Amino acid sequence: MRRRRKAKIVATLGPASSSYERIRALFEAGADVFRLNFSHGSQEDHKERMGHIRELEKETGRPIGVLMDLQGPKLRIGRLEGGRARLTAGQPFRLDLSTDTGNAQRAPLPHPEIFASLEPGAELLLDDGKLRLRVIHCGLSFAECEVLIGGELSDRKGVNVPGAVLPISSLTEKDRADLAFGLDLGVDWVGLSFVQRPEDIAEARKLIAGRAGVLAKLEKPAAIERLEEIVELVDSVMVARGDLGVELPPEDVPSLQRQIVRVCRFAGRPVIIATQMLESMIHAPTPTRAEASDVATAVYEGADAVMLSAETASGEYPVEAVAMMDRIVSRVERDPRYRRIMDAEHPDPEATPADAITAAARQVANTISAAAIVTYTTSGSTALRASRERPDSPILCLTPKLETARRLAVAWGTHCVHTEDVRSVEEMVEHAGLHALTQGIASKGDRLVITAGMPFGTPGATNTLRISWVTE
């Protein structure tokens, strides 16, 4: 099951992809990581899907990553008379803490934290930005607004406050219960929604306590303002373009996507591009040419992974969507210009033996046309350093920790094998050649570049580079 491409594919599971047979079909079509979206479905639904994933992993012998995506705070208006009301541009409209049913002149907004953050002139977005209000006068329990962009407003529609840092945690009580449940299931990654500041990461990391990787979903403008601080604190990042595009002008999102990818690559953090990538395939067997170009652009920019959401969770063509994404990614990576883009800019290595060895491994592998760079890793840091270098050679990661192999499933260029640790240089060379052969990465007579840490089994101690030949 070795992938011939280097960028990875994340597929969201849902009603259209819940059975073992369908999950296996998605994996065979190219999915490397499965996303469990805790905004939808019950805990029992996710437990059943997790069981299918681990059964598939056991049957195929390939480590499979699982990302649990927490819902995060949902800020919504309350009920309206008749379930809906029509707002007209220029009319006054009031939001307040009253629990009375709303109408065309006012609506309940049961979120005091929003009112605490407002000031005259601020704008509020309703229903994913379809309606827009400007605050004229406000207090701790109300906001008198003018409708800038009108339209039909329905019950329980979402509210966004662009540019404001709201005094709320990114983890709700539901999130905390889901997090404990997911960690007990053994998820590999935890996706945090509504991240606004570095403190949100610290709170979640304390609760996760190393049991899974921490992934920040970047969907709030406030998070972009402190991007480098947030990236430094997390293990991975998702560019949640749908939510990001609600509070920011659509024309700003492409440049921000490129900025985020660059910051993550230089920091050595895997980055996933998500939302609306092949959205037309929810109902059609093929994507639009614009969608294919969008996926290709993310790959050209150097993203570690691209993600499918409703396309695989509830769409009519989930397997076809994964197969299409696999073909797009593979086609981009065959383009000689893609290799030139990857080679054009490499992060400067830190002044550590591990970074020096890993940077040298890429150069040596390129010089001798090595079949692969083989990394021995316990924590995954060695493999992530190799991935950050974006080498032309595939990265074969050998690790004694299955949890590490699963987490690395999202990292660019990595092919992970769960195997016993080695105890000597001779074993190191022998195991590297054996696994390169059995995984279909190298043939007899090919050269390998091997990196490891001595003493063997010491996390984060990469200090050895060796060139070897595949002999058996």
N, C-alpha and C positions, 0 to 999 in steps of 0.2 A: 504493500500500500504506500510506497514512496511517491510523494508528489514531485512532479517535474517542474513545478513553479516554486517561487520563493516567498511571495506575498501569500498570506493565509486568508481563509474564508471563515467568517463567523455566521452561523445560521440560527435564527430564533425558532424555538419550538412552540407549538400551539395546537389548536384544534385540527389543523390540516396536517400536522406532523407529530402525532402522539404515539403511534404504534411502533413496535420494534421494527417491523418491516419498512416503514416509511423512514425512520431514523437511520436505519442501515443504508437505505437508498440514498439519503442525503449525504451520508459519509462517503459512500462509494462514488458519488457524483463530485465530491471535492470538499465537503465541509470538514474543517479541522477543529473547530471549537463550537460547542452548542450553547446557546443563550437561553436561560430560563427567566422569562420576564414576569417578575412578581407583581406588576401592575395588573396582571390578568391571571385568571385561573386560581385554583385553590392549592393549598400546600400539598394535598394528596395528589393532585394532578402533577405537580412538579416532582414529587417523590417517585411516582410511577415512571415518568420520563427519565429521571436520573437512573432508575434501575435498568431501564432499557439501554442507556448509554454505557453503563458499566458492564452489562452483559455483552454488548457489542465490542467493547474494549478487550474483554477477556477472550472473546472468540477470534478477533482479528490480531491480537497481540500488539496493537498500536495504542500508545497513550493518547487519550482524548481529553481536551480541556473543556471544563464546564464553567460558564460565567453566570452567576446569579445577579440579576439587575433589580436593585431595590426601587420601589416606587417613589420614595421621597415625598415631601410635602406637596399637597394639591390645594391650591388656593382657588376657590370657586365662589360665585355668587349663590344666593339661596333660591327659594321658590318664587315663581311669578304667577300672577293670575292667568289661568288658562294655559299655563306652561310656557308662554312666550309673550314677547312685547316688541313693538317696532319702534326703534329710535331714529330720529331725524336729525341730520346735521344742523347744528346751530341751536338746538333746543337745550334747556337745562336738564340735568339728570343728577339725582342724589344717590349716594351709596351710604349706608349706615349700619350700625350694629343691631338695629331693631329686628326682631324675628317675624314681624308682620310680612305677609305675602307681598311681593313687589308688583309693579305695574310699569306703564310707559314713562312714569315720572321718577320712580325710585326703585332700588333693589336692595335687598339685604346682603351684606357682605360680612360674614361672621369671622373676621380676621382682624383683631385689634392691632396686630403687628404691622399690618399694611397702613392703617391710619397713622400709626406712630412714626412711619417713615415718610409720610407725604408732606409736601409744602406747595404753596400756590405756584402754578406753572408746570407742575409735574404732569406726566401723561400716564394714563392707564390703558391697557390693552385688554379687550374682552374677546373670548372665543378665538384663541390663537391669532389675535391681532386683526380679526375681521372688523371689529368695532374699536374706535379710539376715542378716549375722553381726555379733556384737559381740566386739571383741578383749578377752580377759581378761589374757593375758600374751604378750609378744612380744620378739623379738630381731632381729638383723640378718639372720637366715636362716629365721625361723619366726614363726608367730602362732597361739597357742592361742585358739580362739574358742568362743563359744556361739551356737547357731543361734537367731535370733529369729523368722524366718519360714522355714519349711521348704518342701520340694517336691522335684521331680525335677531333678537336676543332670546335664547332659550334658557330654561332652568339649568342650574348647576354648571354653567359654562365657566371655563377657566379665566383667571385674572393674572395679568403680568404687570410688573412695575419696572419698566426699563430704567437702568441706571441707579437703582436703589439697592442698598445692601439691607435686606430684611433681618430683623433681630430674631431669627428662628433657626433651630438646628436643622441640619440636612437629614436627620434621622427622626422619623415619627415613631410612635409606639408600635404601629404596624410593622415598620421597618425593623425595629429591634426584635420583635417576635419572629419575623421572617429571617432575619440574620442568624439568630440562634438556631432556627430550624435548618437553614441552608448549611451552616457550618457543621451541624451534626450529620447532615447528608454527605458531607465531604466535597462541597464545591471547591473549585480551584481559584476562582476569582470572584470578588465582590464588587459590583458596580455601584457607585454612590451617585445618586441624583441630587440636584439642587445644591451643588457645591458652589459656594460664594467666596470662601476665604480659606487660607491654610488651616485655620482652627477646626474646620469641618473635617478635614482629613485626620487630624490628631485624635479627635473624638472617636471616629470609626476604627482607626488603627488600634486604639486601646482595647476596644471590644473584640476585634478580630484576633488580636494577640498572636499573629503569625500563622494562624491556621489556614489562611488563604491570601492570595495577592490582593492588594487594594488598587482598584481602578477608579479614577475620577472621570465622571461624565462632564464634559465642559459644555454647558448649555446656558450659562448666565454671563452677561457682559462683565459683571463684577469679578468673576473668576479669571477672565482674560487679562484684566488689569494687574493681576498678581500671578500671572501664568507661570513664571519661572519658579516662584516659591512653591506653588502647588505641585508642579512637575517634580521638584526635588523631593517632595514628601511621599509621593505615590509610587507604585510599581508599574502602572500602566495608565493610559489615557484613552478616552473615547471622545471623538469630535461629534457631539450630538447636534447635527446641523439643523434638524427640524426645530428644536426648541431654541437654539441659538439664533435662528433666522426669524423667530417671532419678535424678539426684543431688539434685534439689530436690523438695519436695512439689508435686504437680500444681496445687494452688491458688495457688502462688506464681508460676507461669509467666505467666498473663495480665497481672498487674501489671508483671512484669519486661519483658514484651514492649512494653508501653506506655512504660515508662521508657526502654528502649533506642531505640525509635523517636524519642522526644522528644530524647534526647541526640544522636542521629545527625542529625536534622533541624536542630537548632540549630548543629551543627558543619558542616553542608553535606555530609554523607557519605551516599550512597545506602544504603538499608537494605532487605534482602530478608527477608520472613517465610517460613519453610520448615517442612516436615514435617507429614504427615498432613492436609493441607488438604482434599483430596477423596479420602481414602483408600478409601472404599467403591467408588469408580469404578475401582479395580483390577479388580474383578469385576462391576460393575454399570454400566449405561448412564447412570444418574443418581445424584447424590449424596444424602446425607441432608440434611434441612433444617438440622440442627445444623452440618454442614460448610459449607453455603452461608452460614450466619450467621457462621461462623468467618472465611471469606474476606472477607466484607463488613466485619467488625470491623477486620481489618487495614487495609483500604482507608480506612475512616472514621478510623482512627488516624493516617493520613498516610504509610503505608509507600510506598516507591518501587516495590516489586515484590513479587509473591507467586509462590511456586514450587511446581511439581509434581515429585514424585520418582518413586516406583514407578508412579504413575498413568500416566506417559508412557513410563517406561523398560521396564517389564515387564508393564504392565496390558493388559487386553483391549480397552479403549476409550480409547486415548491421544489421538486427535484429538477425540473427544467431550469428554474432560476439559479440554482447552485451550479448546474452544468454550464449555463451561460456565463456566469461570473468566472468560473474556472477557465473557460475558453478565452474570455477577454483578458484576464490576468496573464495567462500563458502567452497570448499573442503579443502583449506589450513587452514581456520579458525576452521575447525573441528579437525584438527590434534593437539593432546595434546602437541606436541613439539612447535607449534605456540604459545600457551598460555605460555609455559615456556620461550620462547624467549621474549615475551612482558613483562613478569614479571621479567626478569633477570636484567633489567636496567631501572631505573626511574630517570628522571631529579631531581636534588635537588631543592626543592621549594625555591623561594625567601623569604626573611624575611618580608613577608607581611601577613596580616590576610587572604587575598583571596587565596594565595598559600597554606597557612597552612590548611585552611578549605578544599580546594579541594584535597590535598594529603590525608588528614584524611578521606574524603568521600570515596575514593577508598579503603582504608584499612578497614573502617567500613563495606562497602558494601560487601567486600570479606569475612569478619569475620561472618557476619550474613546471608550470601547468599541472599542479597537483589535482588529483581526482577529488579530493575533499580535504577540509580542515576538520580534524577530529579533536573535540574538546572533552576532557574529563571534568565533570562538574558535580558538586554536591548541592550547593545552594542555587545554582543556575547563573551566578554572576559571570562566570567565565564564558558561558554560551552567549549571554546578552552582550558582553563586550565584543565577541566575534560577530554577532548579528549587527551591532552598531557600525562595524566597519564595512558592511555591505560587500563582502567578497564575491568574486565571480564563482569560486568553488562552493559547492554545498557544504553546510556545517553539520557534521555528524556529532550529536551530543550523547555521550555515554554517562549515565548517572545511576548510582545505587538507590536513589530516592524516586519512587514512582510519582510522588507529589510534584517534584521538580520537573519531571518529564512532562507531566500534564500541563503545568503552568507555561512551559516553554512552547506549547503547541501554538501559541499566538505570536511568537517571535519570528521575524523575517528570516528565511533561509535555513531554519533549524529542522533537523530530522532527529528526533529523540528516541533513544533506546534505553529501556530500564534493564540494567545489568548489574552484576556483582562488581564491587570495587576491586581495583588491582592493588598488588602489594609490592611490585618491583617494576623496574624499567622494562625488563624482558616481557613481563605480562602486559604492560602498557602497550608495547608495540604489537604483541601477538593479538591481543583483543581488538585493537584498532583495525588491523588488517582483516581479522575474521568478520567483524561486524560490517565493515565496509563492503566485503564480498557478499555476505548473506542478505544485506539490505539493498543490494543492487546499485550501490553507489560507486564501486570501483571493480576493476578486473585484475587478474593476476598480472604483475609487472607494473601496475600503476603506482605512482608515488602519493604519499600522504604527508600532511603537515600536522603534527600532534602537539597539543598544548595540555599541560597538566600542572598540578601543584604538588610539591614535595615538602614535607612528608605527605604521602597519598592519603586522601580522605579529609584533608584540612580545608574547610570552606574558605573561599576567597583568597587562596594562596597560590594563584597561577604564577609559576616562576621557571617553567621548563618549556623549551621548544625543541622538537625533534623531527627530522625528516626520515621517513621509512618507506620501504617498498612492500607492496602486497605480494606475498610469496605463495600463499595457498588458496 
